[in-house]
Amino acid sequence: MLGLIINEIERKEMEYLLKREMEELLHDLNDRHIEALVKRAMRERYRILFKLFRRFATEKECIKYIPKKDTLH
């Protein structure tokens, strides 16, 4: 197990970066011009980012980014 010690400003910065990346992925997943293989990799990346996001964000914030079944399947 690894640990990470960050202050509140760094936590907020990390949360912000994760949100931006997840929002961009969700936007791109709705693009019908992107190939299925690429979308599969994007879905996996979203899952990883969301797991990391859960460690930084409040429960209220996490609810907004819970992967929807139709988007990630």
mmCIF file of the N, C-alpha and C atoms, coordinates in Angstrom:
data_MODEL
# 
_entry.id   MODEL 
# 
loop_
_atom_site.group_PDB 
_atom_site.id 
_atom_site.type_symbol 
_atom_site.label_atom_id 
_atom_site.label_alt_id 
_atom_site.label_comp_id 
_atom_site.label_asym_id 
_atom_site.label_entity_id 
_atom_site.label_seq_id 
_atom_site.pdbx_PDB_ins_code 
_atom_site.Cartn_x 
_atom_site.Cartn_y 
_atom_site.Cartn_z 
_atom_site.occupancy 
_atom_site.B_iso_or_equiv 
_atom_site.pdbx_formal_charge 
_atom_site.auth_seq_id 
_atom_site.auth_comp_id 
_atom_site.auth_asym_id 
_atom_site.auth_atom_id 
_atom_site.pdbx_PDB_model_num 
ATOM 1   N N  . MET A 1 1  ? 0.849   -1.169 0.000   1.00 0.00 ? 1  MET A N  1 
ATOM 2   C CA . MET A 1 1  ? 0.000   0.000  0.000   1.00 0.00 ? 1  MET A CA 1 
ATOM 3   C C  . MET A 1 1  ? 0.895   1.231  0.000   1.00 0.00 ? 1  MET A C  1 
ATOM 4   N N  . LEU A 1 2  ? 0.478   2.221  -0.748  1.00 0.00 ? 2  LEU A N  1 
ATOM 5   C CA . LEU A 1 2  ? 1.193   3.485  -0.813  1.00 0.00 ? 2  LEU A CA 1 
ATOM 6   C C  . LEU A 1 2  ? 0.319   4.584  -0.232  1.00 0.00 ? 2  LEU A C  1 
ATOM 7   N N  . GLY A 1 3  ? 0.947   5.595  0.292   1.00 0.00 ? 3  GLY A N  1 
ATOM 8   C CA . GLY A 1 3  ? 0.210   6.732  0.840   1.00 0.00 ? 3  GLY A CA 1 
ATOM 9   C C  . GLY A 1 3  ? 0.595   8.000  0.108   1.00 0.00 ? 3  GLY A C  1 
ATOM 10  N N  . LEU A 1 4  ? -0.196  9.021  0.310   1.00 0.00 ? 4  LEU A N  1 
ATOM 11  C CA . LEU A 1 4  ? 0.045   10.301 -0.321  1.00 0.00 ? 4  LEU A CA 1 
ATOM 12  C C  . LEU A 1 4  ? -0.354  11.388 0.664   1.00 0.00 ? 4  LEU A C  1 
ATOM 13  N N  . ILE A 1 5  ? 0.569   12.272 0.938   1.00 0.00 ? 5  ILE A N  1 
ATOM 14  C CA . ILE A 1 5  ? 0.270   13.378 1.843   1.00 0.00 ? 5  ILE A CA 1 
ATOM 15  C C  . ILE A 1 5  ? 0.217   14.656 1.014   1.00 0.00 ? 5  ILE A C  1 
ATOM 16  N N  . ILE A 1 6  ? -0.948  15.275 1.010   1.00 0.00 ? 6  ILE A N  1 
ATOM 17  C CA . ILE A 1 6  ? -1.131  16.527 0.279   1.00 0.00 ? 6  ILE A CA 1 
ATOM 18  C C  . ILE A 1 6  ? -1.908  17.498 1.158   1.00 0.00 ? 6  ILE A C  1 
ATOM 19  N N  . ASN A 1 7  ? -1.767  18.767 0.866   1.00 0.00 ? 7  ASN A N  1 
ATOM 20  C CA . ASN A 1 7  ? -2.535  19.752 1.619   1.00 0.00 ? 7  ASN A CA 1 
ATOM 21  C C  . ASN A 1 7  ? -3.874  20.004 0.925   1.00 0.00 ? 7  ASN A C  1 
ATOM 22  N N  . GLU A 1 8  ? -4.697  20.857 1.503   1.00 0.00 ? 8  GLU A N  1 
ATOM 23  C CA . GLU A 1 8  ? -6.051  21.101 0.982   1.00 0.00 ? 8  GLU A CA 1 
ATOM 24  C C  . GLU A 1 8  ? -6.022  21.702 -0.418  1.00 0.00 ? 8  GLU A C  1 
ATOM 25  N N  . ILE A 1 9  ? -5.111  22.592 -0.677  1.00 0.00 ? 9  ILE A N  1 
ATOM 26  C CA . ILE A 1 9  ? -5.024  23.210 -2.002  1.00 0.00 ? 9  ILE A CA 1 
ATOM 27  C C  . ILE A 1 9  ? -4.674  22.162 -3.052  1.00 0.00 ? 9  ILE A C  1 
ATOM 28  N N  . GLU A 1 10 ? -3.735  21.295 -2.737  1.00 0.00 ? 10 GLU A N  1 
ATOM 29  C CA . GLU A 1 10 ? -3.357  20.231 -3.668  1.00 0.00 ? 10 GLU A CA 1 
ATOM 30  C C  . GLU A 1 10 ? -4.508  19.247 -3.874  1.00 0.00 ? 10 GLU A C  1 
ATOM 31  N N  . ARG A 1 11 ? -5.264  18.980 -2.824  1.00 0.00 ? 11 ARG A N  1 
ATOM 32  C CA . ARG A 1 11 ? -6.429  18.086 -2.947  1.00 0.00 ? 11 ARG A CA 1 
ATOM 33  C C  . ARG A 1 11 ? -7.449  18.669 -3.904  1.00 0.00 ? 11 ARG A C  1 
ATOM 34  N N  . LYS A 1 12 ? -7.723  19.964 -3.750  1.00 0.00 ? 12 LYS A N  1 
ATOM 35  C CA . LYS A 1 12 ? -8.691  20.621 -4.630  1.00 0.00 ? 12 LYS A CA 1 
ATOM 36  C C  . LYS A 1 12 ? -8.191  20.646 -6.072  1.00 0.00 ? 12 LYS A C  1 
ATOM 37  N N  . GLU A 1 13 ? -6.913  20.861 -6.235  1.00 0.00 ? 13 GLU A N  1 
ATOM 38  C CA . GLU A 1 13 ? -6.321  20.875 -7.567  1.00 0.00 ? 13 GLU A CA 1 
ATOM 39  C C  . GLU A 1 13 ? -6.444  19.500 -8.220  1.00 0.00 ? 13 GLU A C  1 
ATOM 40  N N  . MET A 1 14 ? -6.149  18.454 -7.474  1.00 0.00 ? 14 MET A N  1 
ATOM 41  C CA . MET A 1 14 ? -6.263  17.099 -7.991  1.00 0.00 ? 14 MET A CA 1 
ATOM 42  C C  . MET A 1 14 ? -7.718  16.785 -8.354  1.00 0.00 ? 14 MET A C  1 
ATOM 43  N N  . GLU A 1 15 ? -8.636  17.175 -7.497  1.00 0.00 ? 15 GLU A N  1 
ATOM 44  C CA . GLU A 1 15 ? -10.056 16.960 -7.757  1.00 0.00 ? 15 GLU A CA 1 
ATOM 45  C C  . GLU A 1 15 ? -10.472 17.677 -9.039  1.00 0.00 ? 15 GLU A C  1 
ATOM 46  N N  . TYR A 1 16 ? -10.020 18.908 -9.194  1.00 0.00 ? 16 TYR A N  1 
ATOM 47  C CA . TYR A 1 16 ? -10.342 19.692 -10.384 1.00 0.00 ? 16 TYR A CA 1 
ATOM 48  C C  . TYR A 1 16 ? -9.813  19.013 -11.648 1.00 0.00 ? 16 TYR A C  1 
ATOM 49  N N  . LEU A 1 17 ? -8.564  18.565 -11.623 1.00 0.00 ? 17 LEU A N  1 
ATOM 50  C CA . LEU A 1 17 ? -7.968  17.912 -12.783 1.00 0.00 ? 17 LEU A CA 1 
ATOM 51  C C  . LEU A 1 17 ? -8.696  16.621 -13.145 1.00 0.00 ? 17 LEU A C  1 
ATOM 52  N N  . LEU A 1 18 ? -9.063  15.857 -12.135 1.00 0.00 ? 18 LEU A N  1 
ATOM 53  C CA . LEU A 1 18 ? -9.795  14.612 -12.392 1.00 0.00 ? 18 LEU A CA 1 
ATOM 54  C C  . LEU A 1 18 ? -11.172 14.898 -12.992 1.00 0.00 ? 18 LEU A C  1 
ATOM 55  N N  . LYS A 1 19 ? -11.847 15.907 -12.476 1.00 0.00 ? 19 LYS A N  1 
ATOM 56  C CA . LYS A 1 19 ? -13.165 16.278 -13.015 1.00 0.00 ? 19 LYS A CA 1 
ATOM 57  C C  . LYS A 1 19 ? -13.058 16.668 -14.483 1.00 0.00 ? 19 LYS A C  1 
ATOM 58  N N  . ARG A 1 20 ? -12.090 17.509 -14.791 1.00 0.00 ? 20 ARG A N  1 
ATOM 59  C CA . ARG A 1 20 ? -11.909 17.963 -16.171 1.00 0.00 ? 20 ARG A CA 1 
ATOM 60  C C  . ARG A 1 20 ? -11.654 16.788 -17.102 1.00 0.00 ? 20 ARG A C  1 
ATOM 61  N N  . GLU A 1 21 ? -10.803 15.888 -16.698 1.00 0.00 ? 21 GLU A N  1 
ATOM 62  C CA . GLU A 1 21 ? -10.470 14.737 -17.532 1.00 0.00 ? 21 GLU A CA 1 
ATOM 63  C C  . GLU A 1 21 ? -11.692 13.833 -17.714 1.00 0.00 ? 21 GLU A C  1 
ATOM 64  N N  . MET A 1 22 ? -12.442 13.594 -16.650 1.00 0.00 ? 22 MET A N  1 
ATOM 65  C CA . MET A 1 22 ? -13.635 12.738 -16.760 1.00 0.00 ? 22 MET A CA 1 
ATOM 66  C C  . MET A 1 22 ? -14.696 13.394 -17.630 1.00 0.00 ? 22 MET A C  1 
ATOM 67  N N  . GLU A 1 23 ? -14.879 14.703 -17.500 1.00 0.00 ? 23 GLU A N  1 
ATOM 68  C CA . GLU A 1 23 ? -15.854 15.412 -18.340 1.00 0.00 ? 23 GLU A CA 1 
ATOM 69  C C  . GLU A 1 23 ? -15.468 15.336 -19.815 1.00 0.00 ? 23 GLU A C  1 
ATOM 70  N N  . GLU A 1 24 ? -14.180 15.466 -20.090 1.00 0.00 ? 24 GLU A N  1 
ATOM 71  C CA . GLU A 1 24 ? -13.720 15.374 -21.468 1.00 0.00 ? 24 GLU A CA 1 
ATOM 72  C C  . GLU A 1 24 ? -13.948 13.970 -22.031 1.00 0.00 ? 24 GLU A C  1 
ATOM 73  N N  . LEU A 1 25 ? -13.679 12.956 -21.216 1.00 0.00 ? 25 LEU A N  1 
ATOM 74  C CA . LEU A 1 25 ? -13.919 11.584 -21.656 1.00 0.00 ? 25 LEU A CA 1 
ATOM 75  C C  . LEU A 1 25 ? -15.401 11.339 -21.916 1.00 0.00 ? 25 LEU A C  1 
ATOM 76  N N  . LEU A 1 26 ? -16.261 11.811 -21.033 1.00 0.00 ? 26 LEU A N  1 
ATOM 77  C CA . LEU A 1 26 ? -17.701 11.629 -21.237 1.00 0.00 ? 26 LEU A CA 1 
ATOM 78  C C  . LEU A 1 26 ? -18.158 12.311 -22.517 1.00 0.00 ? 26 LEU A C  1 
ATOM 79  N N  . HIS A 1 27 ? -17.629 13.484 -22.761 1.00 0.00 ? 27 HIS A N  1 
ATOM 80  C CA . HIS A 1 27 ? -17.977 14.211 -23.992 1.00 0.00 ? 27 HIS A CA 1 
ATOM 81  C C  . HIS A 1 27 ? -17.535 13.412 -25.215 1.00 0.00 ? 27 HIS A C  1 
ATOM 82  N N  . ASP A 1 28 ? -16.314 12.915 -25.194 1.00 0.00 ? 28 ASP A N  1 
ATOM 83  C CA . ASP A 1 28 ? -15.792 12.158 -26.333 1.00 0.00 ? 28 ASP A CA 1 
ATOM 84  C C  . ASP A 1 28 ? -16.494 10.818 -26.513 1.00 0.00 ? 28 ASP A C  1 
ATOM 85  N N  . LEU A 1 29 ? -16.961 10.222 -25.443 1.00 0.00 ? 29 LEU A N  1 
ATOM 86  C CA . LEU A 1 29 ? -17.678 8.945  -25.569 1.00 0.00 ? 29 LEU A CA 1 
ATOM 87  C C  . LEU A 1 29 ? -18.997 9.110  -26.324 1.00 0.00 ? 29 LEU A C  1 
ATOM 88  N N  . ASN A 1 30 ? -19.529 10.299 -26.334 1.00 0.00 ? 30 ASN A N  1 
ATOM 89  C CA . ASN A 1 30 ? -20.775 10.555 -27.064 1.00 0.00 ? 30 ASN A CA 1 
ATOM 90  C C  . ASN A 1 30 ? -20.534 10.889 -28.536 1.00 0.00 ? 30 ASN A C  1 
ATOM 91  N N  . ASP A 1 31 ? -19.287 10.980 -28.943 1.00 0.00 ? 31 ASP A N  1 
ATOM 92  C CA . ASP A 1 31 ? -18.940 11.267 -30.334 1.00 0.00 ? 31 ASP A CA 1 
ATOM 93  C C  . ASP A 1 31 ? -19.042 9.980  -31.142 1.00 0.00 ? 31 ASP A C  1 
ATOM 94  N N  . ARG A 1 32 ? -19.935 9.967  -32.089 1.00 0.00 ? 32 ARG A N  1 
ATOM 95  C CA . ARG A 1 32 ? -20.165 8.736  -32.857 1.00 0.00 ? 32 ARG A CA 1 
ATOM 96  C C  . ARG A 1 32 ? -19.080 8.471  -33.891 1.00 0.00 ? 32 ARG A C  1 
ATOM 97  N N  . HIS A 1 33 ? -18.167 9.411  -34.089 1.00 0.00 ? 33 HIS A N  1 
ATOM 98  C CA . HIS A 1 33 ? -17.102 9.233  -35.064 1.00 0.00 ? 33 HIS A CA 1 
ATOM 99  C C  . HIS A 1 33 ? -15.890 8.490  -34.497 1.00 0.00 ? 33 HIS A C  1 
ATOM 100 N N  . ILE A 1 34 ? -15.881 8.291  -33.198 1.00 0.00 ? 34 ILE A N  1 
ATOM 101 C CA . ILE A 1 34 ? -14.755 7.604  -32.559 1.00 0.00 ? 34 ILE A CA 1 
ATOM 102 C C  . ILE A 1 34 ? -14.991 6.094  -32.621 1.00 0.00 ? 34 ILE A C  1 
ATOM 103 N N  . GLU A 1 35 ? -13.962 5.361  -33.004 1.00 0.00 ? 35 GLU A N  1 
ATOM 104 C CA . GLU A 1 35 ? -14.073 3.913  -33.176 1.00 0.00 ? 35 GLU A CA 1 
ATOM 105 C C  . GLU A 1 35 ? -14.324 3.194  -31.844 1.00 0.00 ? 35 GLU A C  1 
ATOM 106 N N  . ALA A 1 36 ? -14.938 2.040  -31.936 1.00 0.00 ? 36 ALA A N  1 
ATOM 107 C CA . ALA A 1 36 ? -15.316 1.263  -30.755 1.00 0.00 ? 36 ALA A CA 1 
ATOM 108 C C  . ALA A 1 36 ? -14.100 0.860  -29.917 1.00 0.00 ? 36 ALA A C  1 
ATOM 109 N N  . LEU A 1 37 ? -13.014 0.494  -30.554 1.00 0.00 ? 37 LEU A N  1 
ATOM 110 C CA . LEU A 1 37 ? -11.814 0.093  -29.820 1.00 0.00 ? 37 LEU A CA 1 
ATOM 111 C C  . LEU A 1 37 ? -11.268 1.256  -28.987 1.00 0.00 ? 37 LEU A C  1 
ATOM 112 N N  . VAL A 1 38 ? -11.284 2.438  -29.555 1.00 0.00 ? 38 VAL A N  1 
ATOM 113 C CA . VAL A 1 38 ? -10.814 3.631  -28.849 1.00 0.00 ? 38 VAL A CA 1 
ATOM 114 C C  . VAL A 1 38 ? -11.760 3.949  -27.689 1.00 0.00 ? 38 VAL A C  1 
ATOM 115 N N  . LYS A 1 39 ? -13.046 3.827  -27.922 1.00 0.00 ? 39 LYS A N  1 
ATOM 116 C CA . LYS A 1 39 ? -14.026 4.082  -26.860 1.00 0.00 ? 39 LYS A CA 1 
ATOM 117 C C  . LYS A 1 39 ? -13.863 3.100  -25.707 1.00 0.00 ? 39 LYS A C  1 
ATOM 118 N N  . ARG A 1 40 ? -13.516 1.872  -26.025 1.00 0.00 ? 40 ARG A N  1 
ATOM 119 C CA . ARG A 1 40 ? -13.303 0.888  -24.965 1.00 0.00 ? 40 ARG A CA 1 
ATOM 120 C C  . ARG A 1 40 ? -12.145 1.312  -24.062 1.00 0.00 ? 40 ARG A C  1 
ATOM 121 N N  . ALA A 1 41 ? -11.085 1.787  -24.656 1.00 0.00 ? 41 ALA A N  1 
ATOM 122 C CA . ALA A 1 41 ? -9.940  2.281  -23.881 1.00 0.00 ? 41 ALA A CA 1 
ATOM 123 C C  . ALA A 1 41 ? -10.335 3.519  -23.076 1.00 0.00 ? 41 ALA A C  1 
ATOM 124 N N  . MET A 1 42 ? -11.163 4.365  -23.665 1.00 0.00 ? 42 MET A N  1 
ATOM 125 C CA . MET A 1 42 ? -11.623 5.568  -22.962 1.00 0.00 ? 42 MET A CA 1 
ATOM 126 C C  . MET A 1 42 ? -12.489 5.202  -21.763 1.00 0.00 ? 42 MET A C  1 
ATOM 127 N N  . ARG A 1 43 ? -13.329 4.184  -21.912 1.00 0.00 ? 43 ARG A N  1 
ATOM 128 C CA . ARG A 1 43 ? -14.175 3.734  -20.796 1.00 0.00 ? 43 ARG A CA 1 
ATOM 129 C C  . ARG A 1 43 ? -13.319 3.210  -19.643 1.00 0.00 ? 43 ARG A C  1 
ATOM 130 N N  . GLU A 1 44 ? -12.293 2.443  -19.989 1.00 0.00 ? 44 GLU A N  1 
ATOM 131 C CA . GLU A 1 44 ? -11.407 1.907  -18.958 1.00 0.00 ? 44 GLU A CA 1 
ATOM 132 C C  . GLU A 1 44 ? -10.680 3.046  -18.241 1.00 0.00 ? 44 GLU A C  1 
ATOM 133 N N  . ARG A 1 45 ? -10.236 4.025  -18.998 1.00 0.00 ? 45 ARG A N  1 
ATOM 134 C CA . ARG A 1 45 ? -9.568  5.188  -18.401 1.00 0.00 ? 45 ARG A CA 1 
ATOM 135 C C  . ARG A 1 45 ? -10.519 5.927  -17.458 1.00 0.00 ? 45 ARG A C  1 
ATOM 136 N N  . TYR A 1 46 ? -11.795 6.066  -17.877 1.00 0.00 ? 46 TYR A N  1 
ATOM 137 C CA . TYR A 1 46 ? -12.781 6.730  -17.032 1.00 0.00 ? 46 TYR A CA 1 
ATOM 138 C C  . TYR A 1 46 ? -12.951 5.983  -15.716 1.00 0.00 ? 46 TYR A C  1 
ATOM 139 N N  . ARG A 1 47 ? -13.042 4.670  -15.789 1.00 0.00 ? 47 ARG A N  1 
ATOM 140 C CA . ARG A 1 47 ? -13.212 3.864  -14.572 1.00 0.00 ? 47 ARG A CA 1 
ATOM 141 C C  . ARG A 1 47 ? -12.042 4.079  -13.606 1.00 0.00 ? 47 ARG A C  1 
ATOM 142 N N  . ILE A 1 48 ? -10.839 4.097  -14.150 1.00 0.00 ? 48 ILE A N  1 
ATOM 143 C CA . ILE A 1 48 ? -9.647  4.302  -13.318 1.00 0.00 ? 48 ILE A CA 1 
ATOM 144 C C  . ILE A 1 48 ? -9.669  5.696  -12.695 1.00 0.00 ? 48 ILE A C  1 
ATOM 145 N N  . LEU A 1 49 ? -9.974  6.701  -13.491 1.00 0.00 ? 49 LEU A N  1 
ATOM 146 C CA . LEU A 1 49 ? -10.021 8.073  -12.979 1.00 0.00 ? 49 LEU A CA 1 
ATOM 147 C C  . LEU A 1 49 ? -11.109 8.237  -11.917 1.00 0.00 ? 49 LEU A C  1 
ATOM 148 N N  . PHE A 1 50 ? -12.249 7.586  -12.138 1.00 0.00 ? 50 PHE A N  1 
ATOM 149 C CA . PHE A 1 50 ? -13.338 7.695  -11.166 1.00 0.00 ? 50 PHE A CA 1 
ATOM 150 C C  . PHE A 1 50 ? -12.945 7.068  -9.828  1.00 0.00 ? 50 PHE A C  1 
ATOM 151 N N  . LYS A 1 51 ? -12.267 5.937  -9.883  1.00 0.00 ? 51 LYS A N  1 
ATOM 152 C CA . LYS A 1 51 ? -11.811 5.305  -8.636  1.00 0.00 ? 51 LYS A CA 1 
ATOM 153 C C  . LYS A 1 51 ? -10.859 6.225  -7.881  1.00 0.00 ? 51 LYS A C  1 
ATOM 154 N N  . LEU A 1 52 ? -9.990  6.880  -8.601  1.00 0.00 ? 52 LEU A N  1 
ATOM 155 C CA . LEU A 1 52 ? -9.077  7.835  -7.985  1.00 0.00 ? 52 LEU A CA 1 
ATOM 156 C C  . LEU A 1 52 ? -9.847  9.055  -7.465  1.00 0.00 ? 52 LEU A C  1 
ATOM 157 N N  . PHE A 1 53 ? -10.806 9.528  -8.242  1.00 0.00 ? 53 PHE A N  1 
ATOM 158 C CA . PHE A 1 53 ? -11.629 10.686 -7.864  1.00 0.00 ? 53 PHE A CA 1 
ATOM 159 C C  . PHE A 1 53 ? -12.364 10.435 -6.551  1.00 0.00 ? 53 PHE A C  1 
ATOM 160 N N  . ARG A 1 54 ? -12.837 9.226  -6.353  1.00 0.00 ? 54 ARG A N  1 
ATOM 161 C CA . ARG A 1 54 ? -13.561 8.898  -5.125  1.00 0.00 ? 54 ARG A CA 1 
ATOM 162 C C  . ARG A 1 54 ? -12.722 9.116  -3.876  1.00 0.00 ? 54 ARG A C  1 
ATOM 163 N N  . ARG A 1 55 ? -11.423 9.014  -4.008  1.00 0.00 ? 55 ARG A N  1 
ATOM 164 C CA . ARG A 1 55 ? -10.525 9.208  -2.864  1.00 0.00 ? 55 ARG A CA 1 
ATOM 165 C C  . ARG A 1 55 ? -10.352 10.672 -2.502  1.00 0.00 ? 55 ARG A C  1 
ATOM 166 N N  . PHE A 1 56 ? -10.626 11.578 -3.444  1.00 0.00 ? 56 PHE A N  1 
ATOM 167 C CA . PHE A 1 56 ? -10.413 13.004 -3.226  1.00 0.00 ? 56 PHE A CA 1 
ATOM 168 C C  . PHE A 1 56 ? -11.703 13.779 -3.001  1.00 0.00 ? 56 PHE A C  1 
ATOM 169 N N  . ALA A 1 57 ? -12.771 13.355 -3.629  1.00 0.00 ? 57 ALA A N  1 
ATOM 170 C CA . ALA A 1 57 ? -14.002 14.138 -3.646  1.00 0.00 ? 57 ALA A CA 1 
ATOM 171 C C  . ALA A 1 57 ? -14.973 13.721 -2.545  1.00 0.00 ? 57 ALA A C  1 
ATOM 172 N N  . THR A 1 58 ? -15.901 14.608 -2.286  1.00 0.00 ? 58 THR A N  1 
ATOM 173 C CA . THR A 1 58 ? -16.961 14.309 -1.327  1.00 0.00 ? 58 THR A CA 1 
ATOM 174 C C  . THR A 1 58 ? -17.964 13.356 -1.980  1.00 0.00 ? 58 THR A C  1 
ATOM 175 N N  . GLU A 1 59 ? -18.791 12.764 -1.162  1.00 0.00 ? 59 GLU A N  1 
ATOM 176 C CA . GLU A 1 59 ? -19.815 11.850 -1.682  1.00 0.00 ? 59 GLU A CA 1 
ATOM 177 C C  . GLU A 1 59 ? -20.745 12.580 -2.645  1.00 0.00 ? 59 GLU A C  1 
ATOM 178 N N  . LYS A 1 60 ? -21.083 13.811 -2.318  1.00 0.00 ? 60 LYS A N  1 
ATOM 179 C CA . LYS A 1 60 ? -21.974 14.615 -3.165  1.00 0.00 ? 60 LYS A CA 1 
ATOM 180 C C  . LYS A 1 60 ? -21.360 14.829 -4.549  1.00 0.00 ? 60 LYS A C  1 
ATOM 181 N N  . GLU A 1 61 ? -20.066 15.116 -4.585  1.00 0.00 ? 61 GLU A N  1 
ATOM 182 C CA . GLU A 1 61 ? -19.382 15.309 -5.860  1.00 0.00 ? 61 GLU A CA 1 
ATOM 183 C C  . GLU A 1 61 ? -19.287 14.003 -6.638  1.00 0.00 ? 61 GLU A C  1 
ATOM 184 N N  . CYS A 1 62 ? -19.044 12.926 -5.944  1.00 0.00 ? 62 CYS A N  1 
ATOM 185 C CA . CYS A 1 62 ? -18.909 11.623 -6.607  1.00 0.00 ? 62 CYS A CA 1 
ATOM 186 C C  . CYS A 1 62 ? -20.193 11.211 -7.308  1.00 0.00 ? 62 CYS A C  1 
ATOM 187 N N  . ILE A 1 63 ? -21.308 11.513 -6.706  1.00 0.00 ? 63 ILE A N  1 
ATOM 188 C CA . ILE A 1 63 ? -22.603 11.140 -7.285  1.00 0.00 ? 63 ILE A CA 1 
ATOM 189 C C  . ILE A 1 63 ? -22.764 11.729 -8.681  1.00 0.00 ? 63 ILE A C  1 
ATOM 190 N N  . LYS A 1 64 ? -22.260 12.938 -8.889  1.00 0.00 ? 64 LYS A N  1 
ATOM 191 C CA . LYS A 1 64 ? -22.368 13.597 -10.195 1.00 0.00 ? 64 LYS A CA 1 
ATOM 192 C C  . LYS A 1 64 ? -21.607 12.850 -11.278 1.00 0.00 ? 64 LYS A C  1 
ATOM 193 N N  . TYR A 1 65 ? -20.577 12.122 -10.897 1.00 0.00 ? 65 TYR A N  1 
ATOM 194 C CA . TYR A 1 65 ? -19.696 11.480 -11.873 1.00 0.00 ? 65 TYR A CA 1 
ATOM 195 C C  . TYR A 1 65 ? -19.801 9.963  -11.886 1.00 0.00 ? 65 TYR A C  1 
ATOM 196 N N  . ILE A 1 66 ? -20.789 9.414  -11.210 1.00 0.00 ? 66 ILE A N  1 
ATOM 197 C CA . ILE A 1 66 ? -20.973 7.963  -11.244 1.00 0.00 ? 66 ILE A CA 1 
ATOM 198 C C  . ILE A 1 66 ? -21.221 7.554  -12.687 1.00 0.00 ? 66 ILE A C  1 
ATOM 199 N N  . PRO A 1 67 ? -20.450 6.606  -13.166 1.00 0.00 ? 67 PRO A N  1 
ATOM 200 C CA . PRO A 1 67 ? -20.610 6.191  -14.568 1.00 0.00 ? 67 PRO A CA 1 
ATOM 201 C C  . PRO A 1 67 ? -22.007 5.643  -14.832 1.00 0.00 ? 67 PRO A C  1 
ATOM 202 N N  . LYS A 1 68 ? -22.614 6.158  -15.855 1.00 0.00 ? 68 LYS A N  1 
ATOM 203 C CA . LYS A 1 68 ? -23.936 5.658  -16.257 1.00 0.00 ? 68 LYS A CA 1 
ATOM 204 C C  . LYS A 1 68 ? -23.743 4.407  -17.110 1.00 0.00 ? 68 LYS A C  1 
ATOM 205 N N  . LYS A 1 69 ? -24.630 3.455  -16.941 1.00 0.00 ? 69 LYS A N  1 
ATOM 206 C CA . LYS A 1 69 ? -24.481 2.178  -17.642 1.00 0.00 ? 69 LYS A CA 1 
ATOM 207 C C  . LYS A 1 69 ? -24.501 2.353  -19.158 1.00 0.00 ? 69 LYS A C  1 
ATOM 208 N N  . ASP A 1 70 ? -25.338 3.235  -19.670 1.00 0.00 ? 70 ASP A N  1 
ATOM 209 C CA . ASP A 1 70 ? -25.420 3.402  -21.120 1.00 0.00 ? 70 ASP A CA 1 
ATOM 210 C C  . ASP A 1 70 ? -24.184 4.086  -21.695 1.00 0.00 ? 70 ASP A C  1 
ATOM 211 N N  . THR A 1 71 ? -23.473 4.855  -20.877 1.00 0.00 ? 71 THR A N  1 
ATOM 212 C CA . THR A 1 71 ? -22.278 5.544  -21.351 1.00 0.00 ? 71 THR A CA 1 
ATOM 213 C C  . THR A 1 71 ? -21.069 4.631  -21.329 1.00 0.00 ? 71 THR A C  1 
ATOM 214 N N  . LEU A 1 72 ? -20.932 3.844  -20.282 1.00 0.00 ? 72 LEU A N  1 
ATOM 215 C CA . LEU A 1 72 ? -19.730 3.040  -20.124 1.00 0.00 ? 72 LEU A CA 1 
ATOM 216 C C  . LEU A 1 72 ? -19.895 1.576  -20.509 1.00 0.00 ? 72 LEU A C  1 
ATOM 217 N N  . HIS A 1 73 ? -20.970 1.221  -21.142 1.00 0.00 ? 73 HIS A N  1 
ATOM 218 C CA . HIS A 1 73 ? -21.137 -0.169 -21.611 1.00 0.00 ? 73 HIS A CA 1 
ATOM 219 C C  . HIS A 1 73 ? -21.348 -0.204 -23.095 1.00 0.00 ? 73 HIS A C  1 
# 
